[in-house]
């Protein structure tokens, strides 16, 4: 058992999982990925070209990586502090987007808002380990990670309800982020775990983690490059091809619903090997990206492609969490590394896709992105051995044997 001192007295209520899901929804689906949803409005207000919009998305990805690296260092021992930083940056950044009239301040606010997700994932991975029974952790990790889809749905609904009043939407996003943070802090019961537990005090070793995760690091980066097309430029593509603003927001809601439905894949992801789950989810993302660009004027197919993308992307990111849990010494640190690689790929992909759109058009750019996605599964994921939890159990058995001698 990863948390040898975990007991029924310290286990969190089911409300903890709901609040953790809400914080992922706020930091990922709203404060970070909401940028792509509102990019047409931002472009109209601040005069952003596709290339500039892509560069700003890349900047937000870079700020995410900074916060994720901080999470890598401190989440294994200070997950509550990282959760506070997640909620605070998402709240402040979103409030800044909602209120600024200045392009420079707007850019800064976007970068700050993007940091929240980088703090959130490693913090919540660690808090799940501290609050949830070991037999349920893989499932709960996938459930919490599906918060991205719920957040995207809320963002799409906000876009429909407020229309051109995007500042109001971002003000509400700030409120949601703050509320989710308070909910996580109030429902977390891990403070009852003694600080003498070596799993809570041993710092992550960067070199060891990188060596253990070299394959998923590369796979996550390539996947990030290809998957960024829809996240950053998807709604712009639909409106450029003549889709009404309300319908393009509806497509984003379909994407979010797909991501939310990914919660139903949690048992399947936990039950099957990485050799199966990683290629299946990434290939589905590639197919959705290609289809999305080929049928932007066909309403049922474009909505279906958006929903498939949301489902497959969320499931694939859940696979990365499971991969880190199986391969890394510290699940939170390993997850932080993989998500940093994923977002670095998205930073490259956002700018690359934006440039390709201006040079070759939307269809060629999105088909190229779909092809890049598939490069991440040319070599199947290895079967991890031993697993992260198995490694801890083996170390415990070795220590017991030495004490008996």
C-alpha positions in Angstrom: 0.0 0.0 0.0 1.5 3.3 -1.0 0.3 5.1 2.1 1.1 2.6 4.9 -0.5 4.9 7.6 -3.7 5.5 5.7 -6.8 4.4 7.7 -10.5 4.8 7.8 -10.0 7.8 10.2 -8.1 9.8 7.6 -10.0 8.8 4.5 -11.9 11.7 2.9 -15.6 11.7 2.2 -16.9 11.3 -1.4 -17.3 15.1 -1.4 -13.5 15.3 -1.7 -13.5 13.7 -5.1 -16.2 16.1 -6.2 -14.2 19.1 -5.1 -11.0 17.7 -6.6 -12.9 17.2 -9.9 -14.2 20.8 -9.6 -10.7 22.2 -9.2 -9.5 20.4 -12.3 -12.5 21.7 -14.1 -11.8 25.3 -13.0 -8.0 25.3 -13.7 -8.0 23.2 -16.9 -11.4 23.3 -18.6 -12.0 27.0 -17.7 -9.0 29.0 -16.9 -6.6 27.2 -19.2 -8.5 25.6 -22.1 -11.2 28.3 -22.1 -8.7 30.5 -23.9 -9.2 28.7 -27.2 -13.0 28.9 -26.8 -12.9 32.7 -26.4 -10.1 33.3 -28.8 -12.4 34.7 -31.5 -13.6 37.3 -29.0 -10.1 38.0 -27.7 -8.9 38.4 -31.3 -11.6 40.9 -32.1 -11.0 42.9 -29.0 -7.2 42.9 -28.9 -6.5 42.5 -32.7 -4.8 39.0 -32.5 -3.9 37.2 -35.7 -3.8 33.4 -35.7 -0.1 33.4 -35.3 -0.2 35.8 -32.4 -3.1 33.9 -30.8 -1.0 30.7 -31.1 2.0 32.4 -29.6 0.0 33.6 -26.7 -1.3 30.0 -26.2 2.3 28.8 -26.3 3.2 31.4 -23.6 0.4 30.1 -21.4 1.7 26.6 -22.0 5.2 27.8 -20.9 3.8 29.3 -17.7 2.0 26.0 -17.1 5.3 24.2 -17.4 6.9 26.5 -14.8 4.2 25.8 -12.3 4.2 22.1 -13.1 8.0 22.0 -12.3 7.3 23.7 -9.0 4.6 21.1 -8.5 7.1 18.3 -9.3 9.4 19.6 -6.6 6.9 20.3 -3.8 3.6 18.3 -4.4 4.9 15.1 -2.9 5.5 16.9 0.5 3.3 20.0 0.3 0.2 19.2 -1.9 -2.1 21.6 0.0 0.2 24.5 -0.7 0.3 23.5 -4.4 -3.5 23.3 -4.4 -3.7 26.8 -2.9 -1.4 28.1 -5.7 -3.5 26.3 -8.3 -6.7 28.0 -7.2 -5.1 31.4 -6.5 -3.4 31.7 -9.9 -6.5 30.5 -11.8 -8.6 33.0 -9.8 -6.3 36.0 -10.2 -5.6 35.3 -13.9 -9.2 34.9 -14.8 -10.1 38.1 -12.9 -7.4 39.9 -14.7 -8.7 38.7 -18.1 -12.2 39.8 -17.1 -11.2 43.4 -16.1 -8.3 44.5 -18.3 -8.5 46.9 -21.2 -4.8 46.8 -21.9 -3.2 44.2 -24.3 -0.1 43.8 -22.2 -2.1 43.2 -19.0 -4.4 40.8 -20.8 -1.3 38.8 -22.0 0.0 38.7 -18.4 -3.4 37.6 -17.1 -3.6 34.8 -19.6 -0.1 33.6 -18.6 -1.1 33.6 -14.9 -4.4 31.8 -15.5 -2.5 29.1 -17.3 -0.3 28.4 -14.3 -3.2 27.1 -12.2 -3.5 23.8 -14.1 0.3 23.1 -13.7 -0.1 23.3 -9.9 -3.4 21.5 -9.8 -2.5 18.1 -11.3 0.4 17.1 -9.1 -1.3 18.5 -6.0 -4.4 16.5 -6.6 -2.6 13.3 -7.6 -0.9 13.4 -4.3 -4.0 14.4 -2.3 -5.9 11.5 -3.9 -3.2 9.1 -2.8 -3.5 10.5 0.7 -7.3 10.5 0.9 -8.4 7.5 -1.1 -8.0 3.8 -0.5 -5.3 2.2 -2.6 -7.7 -0.2 -4.4 -9.7 2.8 -5.6 -6.9 5.2 -6.5 -6.6 4.5 -10.3 -10.3 4.9 -10.7 -10.5 8.1 -8.7 -7.5 9.6 -10.5 -9.4 9.1 -13.8 -12.6 10.5 -12.3 -10.9 13.6 -11.0 -9.0 14.0 -14.3 -12.4 14.0 -16.2 -13.0 17.4 -14.6 -11.4 18.9 -17.7 -14.5 17.9 -19.7 -16.9 19.3 -17.1 -15.0 22.5 -17.2 -15.1 22.8 -20.9 -18.9 22.2 -20.8 -19.3 25.0 -18.4 -17.1 27.2 -20.5 -19.3 26.5 -23.6 -22.5 27.2 -21.7 -21.0 30.5 -20.4 -20.2 31.4 -24.0 -23.8 30.7 -25.1 -25.4 32.5 -22.2 -23.2 35.7 -22.0 -22.8 36.0 -25.8 -20.3 38.8 -26.6 -20.0 39.7 -22.8 -16.9 37.5 -22.4 -15.7 39.6 -19.5 -18.6 38.5 -17.4 -17.8 34.9 -18.3 -14.2 35.2 -17.1 -15.4 36.9 -13.9 -17.6 33.9 -13.2 -14.6 31.6 -14.0 -12.6 33.4 -11.3 -15.5 32.8 -8.8 -15.7 29.1 -9.7 -11.9 28.6 -9.3 -12.0 30.2 -5.8 -14.9 28.1 -4.7 -13.3 24.9 -5.9 -10.1 25.6 -4.0 -12.0 26.2 -0.8 -13.9 23.0 -1.3 -10.7 20.9 -1.7 -9.1 22.4 1.3 -12.2 21.8 3.5 -12.7 18.2 2.4 -9.1 17.1 2.5 -8.4 14.8 5.4 -4.7 14.0 4.7 -3.5 16.4 7.4 -4.2 13.5 9.8 -1.4 11.4 8.2 1.7 11.6 10.4 4.6 13.6 8.8 7.0 10.8 9.7 5.7 8.6 6.9 8.7 8.4 4.6 6.4 8.5 1.5 5.4 12.0 2.6 8.8 13.4 3.4 11.1 11.8 0.8 11.8 14.4 -2.0 11.5 13.5 -5.6 14.7 12.7 -7.4 14.7 14.4 -10.8 17.2 12.2 -12.5 15.7 8.9 -11.4 12.2 10.1 -12.4 13.4 11.2 -15.8 15.1 7.8 -16.5 12.0 5.9 -15.4 9.8 8.0 -17.6 11.8 8.7 -20.7 9.4 6.8 -23.0 6.1 8.4 -21.8 7.9 11.8 -21.7 8.5 11.6 -25.5 5.0 10.1 -26.1 3.4 12.9 -24.2 5.3 15.6 -26.0 4.4 14.3 -29.4 0.8 13.9 -28.4 0.7 17.5 -27.1 2.0 18.8 -30.4 -0.8 17.1 -32.3 -3.7 17.6 -29.9 -3.2 21.4 -29.6 -4.9 22.2 -32.9 -8.5 21.7 -31.7 -7.9 23.2 -28.2 -6.4 26.4 -29.5 -7.7 26.9 -33.1 -10.8 24.6 -33.2 -13.5 27.2 -32.6 -11.8 29.7 -34.9 -11.8 27.0 -37.7 -15.6 26.5 -37.3 -16.4 30.2 -37.4 -14.0 30.8 -40.3 -15.9 28.1 -42.3 -19.2 29.9 -41.7 -20.6 28.3 -38.5 -22.6 30.7 -36.4 -21.1 31.8 -33.1 -23.8 30.0 -31.0 -23.3 26.8 -32.9 -19.5 26.9 -32.5 -20.1 27.3 -28.8 -22.4 24.3 -29.0 -19.6 22.3 -30.6 -17.3 23.2 -27.7 -20.0 22.0 -25.3 -20.1 18.7 -27.2 -16.3 18.5 -26.8 -16.7 19.1 -23.1 -19.5 16.5 -22.8 -17.2 14.0 -24.4 -14.5 14.8 -21.9 -17.0 14.5 -19.0 -18.3 11.1 -20.4 -14.6 10.0 -20.2 -15.3 9.3 -16.5 -17.0 6.2 -17.7 -13.8 4.9 -19.2 -12.1 4.9 -15.7 -12.8 1.2 -15.0 -11.6 0.2 -18.5 -8.4 2.3 -18.2 -7.6 0.8 -14.8 -8.3 -2.8 -16.0 -6.3 -2.8 -19.3 -2.6 -2.6 -20.0 -0.9 0.6 -21.2 -0.1 -1.2 -24.5 -3.8 -1.1 -25.2 -5.1 2.1 -23.6 -2.4 4.5 -24.9 -2.6 3.7 -28.6 -6.4 3.4 -28.5 -6.9 6.9 -27.0 -4.3 8.7 -29.0 -5.5 7.2 -32.3 -9.0 8.4 -31.4 -7.7 11.9 -30.8 -5.9 11.8 -34.2 -9.1 10.6 -36.0 -11.2 13.3 -34.3 -8.7 16.0 -35.3 -8.7 15.0 -38.9 -12.4 14.6 -39.1 -13.0 18.0 -37.4 -11.1 19.8 -40.1 -12.8 17.9 -43.0 -16.4 18.4 -42.0 -16.7 21.9 -40.4 -19.9 22.7 -42.3 -21.6 19.4 -41.4 -23.2 20.1 -38.1 -23.8 16.5 -36.8 -20.3 15.3 -37.9 -18.5 18.3 -36.5 -20.2 17.9 -33.2 -19.5 14.2 -33.2 -15.8 14.9 -33.9 -15.7 17.4 -31.1 -17.2 15.0 -28.7 -14.9 12.2 -29.7 -11.9 14.5 -29.3 -13.0 15.5 -25.8 -13.6 11.8 -24.8 -10.3 10.5 -26.2 -8.1 13.4 -25.0 -9.4 13.2 -21.5 -8.9 9.4 -21.5 -5.4 9.7 -22.9 -4.4 12.2 -20.2 -5.8 9.8 -17.6 -3.5 7.1 -19.1 -0.6 9.4 -18.6 -1.5 9.7 -14.9 -1.7 5.9 -14.6 1.6 5.5 -16.5 3.3 7.8 -14.1 1.8 6.0 -11.1 3.1 2.7 -12.5 6.6 3.9 -13.5 7.6 6.7 -11.1 8.8 6.6 -7.5 6.5 9.5 -6.7 3.2 9.5 -8.5 2.7 13.3 -8.2 6.2 14.1 -9.4 5.9 11.6 -12.3 2.6 13.0 -13.3 4.0 16.5 -13.2 6.8 15.5 -15.5 4.5 13.9 -18.0 2.0 16.8 -18.1 4.9 19.2 -18.4 6.0 17.3 -21.5 2.5 17.2 -22.8 2.0 21.0 -22.4 5.5 21.8 -23.9 4.2 19.8 -26.9 1.1 21.9 -27.0 3.1 25.1 -26.8 5.0 24.0 -29.9 1.9 22.7 -31.6 -0.1 25.9 -31.0 2.4 28.1 -32.7 3.1 25.5 -35.4 -0.6 25.1 -36.2 -1.2 28.8 -36.2 1.6 29.3 -38.8 0.4 26.4 -40.9 -3.1 27.9 -40.9 -1.8 31.2 -42.3 0.4 29.4 -44.9 -1.7 26.3 -46.0 -5.2 26.8 -44.5 -7.1 25.1 -41.7 -7.6 21.7 -43.3 -3.9 21.1 -44.1 -2.9 22.3 -40.7 -5.3 20.1 -38.8 -4.6 17.0 -40.9 -0.9 17.6 -40.2 -1.6 17.8 -36.5 -3.6 14.5 -36.7 -0.6 12.8 -38.3 1.7 14.1 -35.6 -0.6 12.6 -33.0 -0.1 9.2 -34.5 3.7 9.4 -34.3 3.3 9.1 -30.5 2.1 5.5 -30.8 4.5 4.1 -33.4 6.2 2.3 -30.5 3.7 0.6 -28.2 3.9 1.5 -24.5 5.8 -1.0 -22.4 4.2 -3.0 -19.7 5.5 -1.3 -16.5 7.3 -3.6 -14.0 7.3 -3.2 -11.2 4.4 -0.7 -10.7 4.8 2.3 -8.5 2.7 0.7 -5.8 4.4 -2.6 -6.3 7.8 -1.0 -5.9 6.8 0.5 -2.5 5.5 -2.9 -1.4 8.8 -4.6 -2.5 10.8 -2.0 -0.5 8.7 -2.7 2.6 9.2 -6.4 2.3 13.0 -6.0 1.9 13.1 -3.8 5.0 11.1 -6.3 7.0 13.4 -9.1 5.9 16.5 -7.2 7.0 15.0 -6.5 10.4 14.3 -10.2 10.8 17.9 -11.2 10.1 
